[in-house]
Structure formats: structure tokens, C-alpha cells
Amino acid sequence: MQIIPAIDLKDAKVVRLTQGDFGQAEEYGLDPVEVAKGFAECGVKWIHVVDLYGALEGRFRIENLEVLKKITREVKKYGVSIQFGGGVRSIADIQTIIDYGASRVIVGTLPQENMDFTKEAVKKYGDKFVVSLDAKNKIVYKRGWSESSKVEMDVFLKKLEDCGVKLLVYTNIAKDGMLKGPDFAGIKDVMSLTKILVIVSGGVSSLEDVKKLKEMNVYAAIIGKALYKGKIDLKKAAELC
């Protein structure tokens, strides 16, 4: 299992949300490039970077793409790659983000609204194209988790598999930023419903959580707030995997 530390960007600054609520944004006053460098020095192979306003408003911000470029340049020295999400609304957007240095592009809203886009993205980018499956009560959410799609998770997963999607990020919105452990039952459900490789996000808050996810044969786990709060030693987590 891979450990993927997270950097959420708001106005080119590092923040963390609780359950995707912008009213609960906690700003850390940290340089995102230095944060990424610190993560890279812990031995991880991937870093997860999100443009929060892009996810909410539907268009990534150029200042955050400039941060992405700087991060990519810094962590490349350590053999680390970046996956980036937030505000992707077209094939051209995917290409732009790749041009700025990302090795994977995560898309949440558009695959729910346009399966033709999903098929085209898979055909053109393969496993560089990653779908974000953000759910609450087994219903898929979109637009920065602000709107229910009213689509059931199992139905959406089947459509993604039919399109040839190879990798997805699963987040139980209720768990994100709560530091109370992942949605282990939901993760099992997702993995039983699809052959797509699953990256888990939301709630990972201890090394015990990391061990349990590894035992479940999860492909990768994203860790965010627990790192900034000192709940998890990233180097130890990476060594476990």
C-alpha cells in the first residue's frame, strides 16, 4: 500500500477542511513547497494536491497551478510524483494540469455528468486520469462536496468500470477531517463492488488505521489533517507500507 500525504490549497496557502466545509477551513501558514519537500523526505512516492476553490467553483486557479509547478520541480529530485485535483471541467483542463507537472489528474464532478468525457479521458490518459468518488450515505456528491448527485454509489461504480477507469479516490465525506478513523465498512463495500484500484481518503488518524488499511489490501491511502496535527509520523507510516 502506498501512503499519499495531502496538501489542500486555498489562495496558494495550505489549509485543511472538516467534512469539506469551507466555513471550517483551518489555515496553517505554511509554504506548500516546503511542506511538499518535507513529505518527500519521508520516503513517499506520491503527494496529493487539491485546489479547493477549483473543486467548489468549477475552475482551478492559476496561482495554484503555479504552486503545483513549483512543488513538482522540488519533489522531482526525490523521485516523487504529484496527483492534482480541483476544478477540472474538460479534456483541455487535464492536459493543462499535466503540462504544469502533475502525473495524475483527479476529476470528481464531470464523470458524474458526462460519461462520454470519462471514456475520452480514459482513452487519452489511461491511469493518469483518476476519478474522485465522494460519497455520503452511499450517495455520490459533486462540486466540492456541496451538491448531491442523487446517484447511488454502486451505480456510479459500474458506469466507471464500463468506461475503463483504472483508479479512483474514495472519500466518505462524513469522515473527512474528523480524525476518527476511516470508513472501513464503506471501503470494503467499494472494493467488493469494483475491480478499479481504490485510493482511500478521509479519517486516517493513526498508525493503527494505516495497518488496518494495509491488511485490507487497499491500493493507497491519503493522509491529511492527521499529519498537520501531529497524529501520525509520516516516515513511520511510509515505512509500514
Secondary structure, DSSP 4 states (H G I P E B T S, - for coil): -EEEEEEEEETTEEEEEETTEEEEEEE----HHHHHHHHHTTT-SEEEEEEHHHHHHSS--HHHHHHHHHHHHHHGGGT-EEEEES---SHHHHHHHHHTT-SEEEE-HHHHH-HHHHHHHHHHHGGGEEEEEEEETTEEEETTTTEEEEEEHHHHHHHHHHHT--EEEEEETTTTTS-S---HHHHHHHHHH--SEEEEES---SHHHHHHHHHTT-SEEEE-HHHHTTSS-HHHHHHH-
